[in-house]
């Protein structure tokens, strides 16, 4: 395993709190690699097949899509500290990615190749369960996002985003957050003002 033991111990703690035993986690030790991303660097690019699952030690990533006609970027998901990041549809199906995944700040991740993850699935039911959990979480996030646009107010979506990513305003410009919420910048300013005054 490349990198510092501090990062691996953080990952061990996160997976341990989800029920993974220490000796089972140890099976993965040779496979994790540490990588630093500069702000603006891509974790995964459009039309590439995503081969790695990343665990964010520190930093913020966004998944976004570009409108082929207008060139407008649409933010779909944010990932912050201690969350797993990948282009999920591409990673699980090993087909070309329809999205970009970009670092919004200088970031550090541990990542593992899908081939090594598949080996771990074959070695342990706990790793299989981990893979299933990651897939379920990805599905839940996409469904929650879609339902949010259909049934929730921008203020509700804003509140949920702050609960999930409390420090996001430190790293992500307001126009990116407005794009994620599906509103314009002035509407976001009004929502933030209302929340402060409550």
N, C-alpha and C positions, 0 to 999 in steps of 0.2 A: 504494500500500500504506500503510495507516494504521499508525502505531506506530513503534517503535524498530528500528533496523537490527540491534541485538544479537540480538533474537528471531529475525529473519529469517535471520541468519547461523547461528544454532543449527540452525534447520530445514534450511538449505542443507547444513550439515555432516552432519546425520543422513541426509538423502536422498543426499548425495554418497557417504557410506560404504556405501550400498546400491547404488551404481553409477550414480546419476543425474548426467549431465554438467552443468556450471555453466550453459552457454548454454540448456540445456533447462529447468533450474530457473528461469532468468530469465523464461521465458514466463509463469510463475505470479505474478510479483511484483505486478502490478496488483490481484490478486484476494484476497490474504490480508488479513485484518483482525485487529486485536488487541482482546481483550476481557478485562476483569477480572471475576471472580466472587467474591462474598462467600460465606462459609461458609453453607450452607443454600439457596443459590440453585440453580435448576434450569437445567441445560444443555438438557434436553428433557423435556417433561411427557407424562404419560399421555394417549393419544388424539390427540396432535399428530403431524404428519408431520415427521420429522427432515430438515431441508434442508441441514445443515452438517456438515462433517468438521472436527474440532478437533485441534490438536496441542498437547499440554500443555507449556507452558514450565515452570511450577511449580504444584504443587498435587496434590490427590487428588479423584477423582470415584468415585461408586459407581453401578452400575445395579441397581435393585431393582424388585420387583413386590409388589403388595399383594393379599393374599387378600381377595376380595370379601365373604366370609362373616365371617371373624374380624377383618379389618382388620390382620392381622399382616403386617409387612414381611419380605421374604426377599431378602437380598443375593445377587446373582448374579455380578457382576464388579466389580473395582476397576481404576482406571486411574491411573497416577502419572506423574511427570516423564518427558518425552520419548516418551510413547506417544500414539497417535492415539485419540481418543474420539469416539464417536457412538453412537446407538442403531442398531446395524448392520442389523437386519432392516428397520426402517423406512426407513433411509437408502438402502439398495440397492434396495428394492422400491417406495419412495415410497408406503407405506401407513401408516395410523395406528399409532402406537407402543403396544406393550403394557406398556411399562416407564417408570419414571422414571429420569432421570440427574441426580444432585445433587452439588454441590460439598461435599466433606467438610471443606475448609479454604479460606481465601482462596486463590484460584487465578488463574493467567493463562494464556490460550490464544491461539494464532493459529487462525483458522478460515477456511474457504473454502466458498462456496455450491456445491451440487451442479451447477447449470447451468454454472458456470465450470469445474468439474472435468470435466464432459462435453466442454466446448470443448477443454480441454487434451488429453483422450483423442484427439480428432480431429486435434490438431496434432502429436502425438508418440507414437511407440511406447513411449518410456520412461515417459511419463505413463500410457499404457494399462497398462503392466507394473506401475506403482505402484498403480493402481486394483485390479488383479487381486491384488496382494500384500496390500493392505489387506483385501480380501474373504477371501482364504485365511487370513490371520491371525485374522480374526474367527471363521471357521468352526472353525479349530483350537482357539481359546480355548474356544468353546462345547462342542466335542467333549471337550476335556481336562477341563473342568468336570464334564460329565455322566459321563464315565468315572471321574473321581475319586470321585464319590458312589457309583458302583456297585462299584468295585474297589479303592479305596485307603482306608487307615485315615485318621482325622482327623489323626493325627500326620504322615503322609506329605503330606497336603494342606496342613497348616500349614507344613511345610518348604518345599514348592514355592512357597507364597505369599510366604514370607520371602525366598527367592531372587529372586523376580520384583519384589517391592515391599519392599526392605530397610528403608525408613524409615516403613513404614505405621503403626506404633504411635505415632509422633509426632503423627499427625493423626486417626486413626480410633479411636473408643472400642471397648473390648474386646467389648461386646455386638454390635457390627456385625461384627466379625471372627468371633465365634462363630456368628452367623447365616450368614455366608458359608461357614463350614466345616460347617454343619449340626449343630452341637452346642450344649450349654448353657454358660453362663459358667464354672461350676466345672470342667467338663471341659477348657476352654481353659486355665484356671489350672494344672491338673495337667500338661497337655502342656508348657506353658511351663517349669514347674519341672523336669520330666524333661529337657528340652532343655538347660537351664542346667547341670544336674548331670552331663551326659554328658561 
